[in-house]
Each structure stands twice: as structure tokens, then as C-alpha cells.
Amino acid sequence: MNTLNRRQFLKLAGALSALAAVPRAVGAATTAPRVVVVGGGFGGATLAKYVRLWGGNVQVTLVDANPSHVSCILSNLVVTGGLSMNRITLGFDSLKTKYGIAVLQGRALAIDAPGNTLTVSTATGNRILPYDHLVLSPGIDFAPAAGNWNPNLTPHAWQAGPQTTLLKNQLASMGVADTFVMTVPKAPYRCPPGPYERACVVADYLKRKGRTGAKVVVLDANPGITAEPEAFSYAFNVTYGGMIEYVPNAVVQSVDSATRSIVTSARTVNKAKVLNYIPNQRAGAIAAGLPVNGSGFVPVDPLTYGVAGYPNIHVIGDACAVPASDGKAVPKSGHMANSEAKVCADAIVRSFSGQAPDTNIATSSACFSPITNKTASWLSANFIYGDIFDATGNVKGKGMHRVDTGEAAHNMIDGDSYQDMFTWADSLFADSFN
């Protein structure tokens, strides 16, 4: 790992994000092509905005089931009461008024690929939307284990909103010697550092609230910590030593929400005070009807985010699977969705004037992870298009090859990073939604 200080990290992450954001030789469209975007998160909102910015005379319709987007970024701080829900609720008004994007509240039901139409269920009935390009950014769906899982009893809070509030209220009800049990799904999943971050801020909350003897049990389906291992290992073993119990190789076998009990290959826990079961994940439903890989995500061409066999359908964000070097997978994160959206937007706009997609592309994903209510760690991964490699170092094709720029060592977890976290988040919020 190349260790950088936080300032260098921020500079490099920002530079590569800007590289992906610059359109190259985009031609003016002679007609008014139609782009329909499903999903108003960081991927879909960014895509809609930048197609309008770069494309000129392009009609863009953004479809989302909700009137606004609630960000998973910073949502763990809502769980612990550090932030309000309003702080992470992002509206679509600027997309409508500043960029002329039509926003339709509804649920995407079906794609007619040969007919180039999308059927959307709305409060007033179904609508048929014709498109020249369809971009899907539906986020994740869940593949729960056997048993009796009811997310209204044992929340995942991995899609922010009511689930966040439910987990917040359950955490607040914990007393001394109570146990908070949470799972980490099998990779790939949304936001690799997210579960470990949640374990830390929950432990911090219990500590600050004087819940003596309370514990956090982390049941990880993976063989080890999947992101920021040094920072989180230090947090688990030192900062919250004796309070957080980390259990690797804990593949969930069954869940009973009624009794808040869970059986895994490594540990069984009965009657936890709070059970935060985060199931394994797959592409959101509308994208799942397209070809998917063995993990349930849609393979895409990283130059266009197009889907094989569907020349004008694209999938970005958490729902897609980007070809990458072995052991260097492209993460599923809000920052990465924003970065992918710009590459996809550029490719779509180029197509309107008959241009080939750019091959000089880069994407990046940066994030900060709160460790306490005053400190945070950070991580950045940057990717460039070109040869990708198998585990033995042989070229296996083309895709996005990761170039590590660094992550916080345990002695870099500090208050400055905690403050920088909000600057980073607000910049990302603004770039996607304002």
C-alpha cells in the first residue's frame, strides 16, 4: 500500500474525479434524443445532470420511486443521533430547475428492449416512456438467508430512510450489558467500509451513553475485514477493545427476526437486543432482468457501461459489475457511482454525433469512515482503463485496473479527517444533485 497523508489523498482523489468529469470532443446533437434514467441516487442523478450539461438538446427523464434521495453516505451518523435525517435527504429540485430534467416519481416495471420503451408505475397509472438510451442505476436488492427475516423487526438500514430511523430507535433502547449484533454480507456489497464503520460508531455511542457491559458482535461472512483493515482492526482491538467482538467466516444460515436470533457457520446468537442483519446483495430488480453474473450483478463495458446484447441500455452504480484485475474489484459506493455516471454520460453524448467512446478514462472512489464521534479514517481507490490481470499477473482482458493511492494508517485516524469527511460528502452531494 502506498501511504499518503490525508491532504495528498484528497488532492489525488479530487484530481481523478475531475479527469472523469471532463467531456472530450462532445459533438452537438442535431435532434432531440431521449435519455431515460432509472434511479435518483448518486449514479442516476449525476448521469441525468451531466447528459444535460454536455449534451445540449437532449431530453432527460429521471425516474425514481421516491420524492427525494436519502443518502447512505453519513447515514451511520444518523443512526447514532449525530446528524438529522434532513442532513442526508437530497432533493431533485435543482435537477429540474437548473438543468431542465423531467423528474417522474414512479417505479420502473418493465423494459421493452426491442421497442425502446420503459413502463413506469405511477400514482395515476402506468406510463410508457420511449428512449434512445436507457440508463439503470437502481442500486441493490437483497438475497436474504433462510428463516424468518422481517426487516421491520430486525432492520438492515442499508437503504437509507425509514430503516435508518428504525435502527436508530432500536439502538437508543439498548441498556447496560445488552448486545448489538450485526452482519457483514459476502463481498461484493454496497460500501465495503460501511459495516465496520457502523460497528465503530455504535460502540462509540454505547460507550458515550454509559451502557456499561454492552457489546457489539460483528458476524462477517468474509474471511477478514474487506476494507481499511489496519484502521478497523486497530479500532476493534484497541479503541473498542473488549467491546467489539469480530467474528470472520460467519456465513449466515438462518435468521429469526421474531426472536432476534441468527445462526451462522461460525456463531449462533439468540435473543440479541438489536439484530442488524445486512443480507447478501444483488442488482436492483429492474436491472436483474438483464444478464447477471454469478453474484447477481450486471456485467458492463467500462467504456460505456453498456450491457452485452443491449446496445442502448446502460447500468451504473451498485447494480453493475465492472471488469477489473483479480483482487482489485471496483467498489460499490456513492462516489464510484458518481464517477461511473460521468463516463457513461460522456459515452452517450458522443454516440449522438457518431463518435466512439473515449478510451482515456479513469474512475475513483474516496470515502471517510467515522471511528468515533470526533475522529475518522479514509480510503481512496483510483482506476484507469486498460489491461487487467488475473491472479498470476497475466493479462486477462480490458477493464478498470486499480491504482491504490492509500488509506489511513491507525495513527492517521484523527479529528481533521472527521471534519474533512463533511467537506467531501457535501462536495459529492452538490456535484450529483445541485
N, C-alpha and C positions, 0 to 999 in steps of 0.2 A: 504493500500500500504506500502511495506517495503522500506523506503527511504534509499538509499545508496548514498555515494558520487561517483563522476564520475570515480575515479580510481578503486574503488571496482566494479562498474558496468562493466568497461572494462575487468577487470580480470575475473569476473564470466562469462560474455558473451563469452570471448575467451576460457575459460576452457570447457564450454559445447559444443561449436563448435568443439573443438578438440576431445571431447568424441565421438561425432557423426562421426568424421572423421577417427577413428581408426578401421581397419578391424579386425574381430575376427576369428581366425582359418580358414582363407580362404584357401581352397584346390586348388591344381593346376589342371587346366583343361587338359584333355587328348586329346581333339580335338581342333579345332579352331572354337568355336561358334561365331555366328554373332549377334551383337547388333546394331540396327539402332536407332538413336536418332533424333527426330524432334524438332527443335528449339534451336538456339545457344545463348540463354540468360544465366542468372546465373544458372538456373537449368540444361539445356541441356549441356552447356559447362562443368560444373562441373561433371555431370554424365559421359560424354564421357571420361574426363580426368581420373577419379578415377577408372572406369572399366578397363582402360588400365594400370593404376598403380598397381591395386590389382589383376587383372585377368590373367596376363601373356599372354598366347596365345589366345587372343580374338580379333576378327576383329570388329572394331568400325567405323561406318559411321555416321557422323553428317550432317544433312540436315537443311539448312536454306535458306530462300528466299533472303537474303541479303549477300553481301560480308564481312560484319563485323556487330558487335552488337553495337548499341548506347544505353548507359546506361540511364535508368530513374533516377538512383541514381545520385545526383548532377545536374540533368538537370535543376532544377529551377534556379540554379545559371547561367546557360547558357542563360535562358530567360531574366535575368536581366543584362547580359553582364559581369558578374563576372568571367566567365570561357569561354573558346572557345569550340566549338563542338569537336575539336580534343581531348580535355581533357577527354571526356567521350566516345570516339569511341574506341572499343576494338576489335582487330583483332583475327583471328583464326590461324595465322601462327605458334605460339608456340604449339598449339594443334596438328598441322600437323607434325612439325619438331621434337619436343621433345618427343611426345607420340605416333606417328605413326597413328594418327586418320585420316581417309579419310573424307574430307570435300566436300560436294556436294551442290553447290548453285542451289536451286530449291524450288518449292512449293509442299508440300505434298498434294496429291489429294484424294487418297482413300486407305483404308485398306482392304485387303482380309484376314480376321482373320482365316478362316479355312485353307487357303493356306499359311499363314505366309508370306505374301508379302505386300509391300508398293509401291504404284505408285507415282512417283515424276515427276512433270512437270519441265523440264529444257530448257535452251535456244536452245538445239539441239534436243528436243523432249522428249517424256515420257520415263522414266526408271523404271524398276521393280526391287525393292530391296528385296531379301529374308532375313528373320531374324529368329533368335531363340528367341530373346526378342526385343520388340519394346517399346521404351520409348518416350512418348509425353510430351513436355514442350513448348506448343505453345503460352503461355501467355493468354492474354484476347482478347475478341471480345466485340463489343458494342451492346446494345439494346436501340437505341435512342427513344425518345418520339415522339409523333405525331408532324406534322407540316412539315416545310421545313428546315431541318438541312443540311448544307453543310460545312463539316469540313475545306474546303479550304477558307471559308469566316469567319467562327467562329470556330477556332481550339480547339481541346481538349488537345493536347500536352501531352497525357497520354501514348503514344507510342513515344519514343524519336526519333528525326531525323528531317525530314523536318517540322513536326508540331511544334517542338521546335523553329526552326528558324522563322516560320510564327508568332507564338505568340510573340517572341522577337521583331520582326519588328512592330507588332501592338502596343505593349507596348511602344516602342520608339516613336510612332507617337502621343501619348497622350499629351494633353496640360493642361493648368490650368482649373480647375473645371470640367474636364472630369471624366467619370465613367467607372471603370473596373468591370464588373460583371462576377462572376464565380459560378459554381455549385459544390456541393459535392454529388456524387451519393449515392444511397441507399446501405448500407453495405449488403454483403461483396463486397469489391472492392480492386483494387491494391493499396498498400501502404496507410494504414489508416491515417498516419500523413500528407501525401503528399499535399492534397488540402489546409489544414490550413497553412502549411509551405509556399505554393505558395502565399497565401493571404498576409502573413507577408513580404516576400521578394519583392513582387510587391509594397506594401505600402512603404517599405523602399526605393525602387527605386524612386517612385514618390516624396517622401519627400526629398531625396538627390538631385534630379534633379530640385527642386523648383517648382513642379507642384502644386501651391497653390490652395486649394479648391478641388483638385482631390480626389476621393473616391474609395474604394474597397467595393463592395457589395458581401457578401458570402451567397448564397442560398443553404442551407443544407437540403437534403431530410431526414436526420436523426433527431431524437428529441433533439440531443445535440452533442457536439464535441465528436467524436468517439475515439480519441487517444490524449494522453497528455493534458487532459482538463485543468489542472491547468496552465501549461505553455502557452497554446494558449489562454485561457481566459484572462490571465494577458496581453499577447501581444495585443489582440484585444481591451481590455478595458483601458489599461494603456499606453503601449508603443505606440500604434497607436490609442489611444482614440479619437473619433470624426472623424477618418479617415476610419476605417474599420467598416462596419455595418454587423453584423452577424444575419442571419435570419434562425432559425431552422424550422423543419417541412415544408420545402418548396419543395414539391414533384413536379417535372417538369411535366407539362401537355402538353405544345407545345412550339416549337422553330421556329423562323423565322430568318434564317441567313441573308437573304437579307436586313432586316431592323434592325438586331442585337437586336431583341426583344424576350422576354421569358415570358411565363405565368406559374406560379407555384401556388400551393394551398395556399401559404402564401403571395405572392407578384408578381406583374406584373411589368416588366421593359421594356420600349420601347426605342429604339434608343440609346443603350449604345455605348460608343466609342469603347470598346472592350468587346466582349462576349466570355468568355472561358467556353463553355458548355462541361462538362465531363459527358457523358451518363452513365446509369447503365451498369453493365458489366456481362459477362458470359465467359465460357471457349472458347478458340480459336477454330476456325472452325473444324480442323481435329479431335479434341477431342470431339467436340459437337455431333459427330455421335455415341458416346458411351452412355451408360445410364447416365443421369444427374439428379441432384436433383431439387427442386423447384426454386432454384436460378440460375440454368443453369450451375452448376459446376459438375465435375465428382467425385462421392464418391470413395474413395480408402481405401485399407487396409494399415494402417500406418506402418506395419512391412515390407511391400514390395512395397507399392504404386501400387499394382496390382488392377485391375478392376474386379468386380464380373462377372463371366461368360467368362472372357478373361484371362486365366491363365498366358499368357506370354506377356500381354500388361500392361504397367505401365503409370501413369500420375503423374507428379510432378509440383511443382511451382504454379503459379497463377491459372492454369486451374483446379486444384484438390480441392476436399472438404475432409478434414481430420476429422474423428470423434473426438469430444472434449467435455469437460464439458460445460454445458449451461452457456452462458455469458463469456466464455473463449475461443473463437474461435481462431484457428491457423491463424495468419495474412498472407496476400498475400504480399510478399516482396522479394526483391532480396536476402537478407541474408537468409530468410527462404527457398527459392528455393535452394540455395547452400547447406543448411543443409539437406534438404529432399533428395537431389541428392546423398549425401554420404550414407544415409541409404538405398536408393534404389540400388545404385551400389553394396553395400556390400551384399544385399539380392540376387541380380542377380549372382554375382560371387560365392556365396555359392551354389546356385542352380546347377551350372555346375558340382559340385562334390557331389551332392545329399544331401547337408546339409540343415537343416531347417533354416529359418531366425532367426536372433538374436532377443531376446525379451528385452534385456537390452539396450534400445536405448533412446536417448534424441535428441531434436532439439532445435534450438534457433533462435531468430530474434532480432537483435540490429539495431538501427538506430540513426542518428543525424539529427536534423532539424534546418536549419538556421533560425534565427528570425530577425536578421539584417545582414548587410554586414560584421559584425565583431563578432557576438555572435550566439550561437546555444544552443538548448536543446537536450536531449537524452532520449531514451526509450529502455528497454530490456524486452523481454518475453521469458522465458525458459519453455520447455515442456518435460515431461517424460512419457514413455509408461506405461499404467496400467489401473486401474479403472477410468472411467469417470462418472460424476454425473449430474443428472438433476437439475432443479431449486430448488427442495426441499431438495437436498442433498442425494438423493437415487442413488445407482449405476445403471447406465443405459446401461453399456456395457464396452468394452475395446476401448482405443484410446489414444490420447495425452492430458494429463492433465497439465494445465498451472500452473507454479510456478513463481509468479512475483518476479523479482529481483529489480525492481524500475524504476523510471523515474525522470527527473529533476523537482524539485520544481521551482517556479518562480525566487527564489533567486539563483538558480544554473545555470541560463542562462548566459553564460559568454564567454570570448574570448578563454579561454583554450579549452572549448568544441568545439568551432569553428575550432581550429587547429586540435583537435583530430578527427574531422569529416573527414578530408582528410586522416589521418593515417588509420582510419577504412575503408574508401572507397578504398584506394589503396591496403590494405591487402585483401579485398574481391575481387577486380579486379584481383589481382595476383593469388589468390587461385583458381579462376574459369578459368582464361584464360592463365596463364603463367606456 
